[in-house]
């Protein structure tokens, strides 16, 4: 099983989501199912089918979170080696195509949020930057084509 490296913040957020789904989420779904059952014939009851589908989706998410948490390792940011790009490093890269610098924090897939500048180490850009040093250049194939990126800085997130 693949180890899921997380920041303390990411670990706490996932644990809270798991707790919420197992308590409030399950309770709310059970109420929806009971309500739908009270409307009679289940074979033609759209509310019942929707509630059961929502329950299946939620149970799948609970299972995913439990697996993720079972394989989670919290990374102490004080121990991050700043000589190379690693998980939880914040990197500044220069995109030669757009002629702009961009900052990314390299995180696990479960913590990725592009709007917050957090990219997964499993993404094309994230995986290309892993282990690189300041001054290294990488070419990355993304849906929009090939990007040439230069690693300009590495810092703790």
Helices and strands as residue ranges (DSSP letters): E 4-6, H 8-20, I 21-25, H 26-37, G 42-44, H 46-70, E 72-74, G 77-79, E 89-95, E 100-107, G 109-111, G 114-116, E 118-120, H 124-129, E 137-142, E 145-156
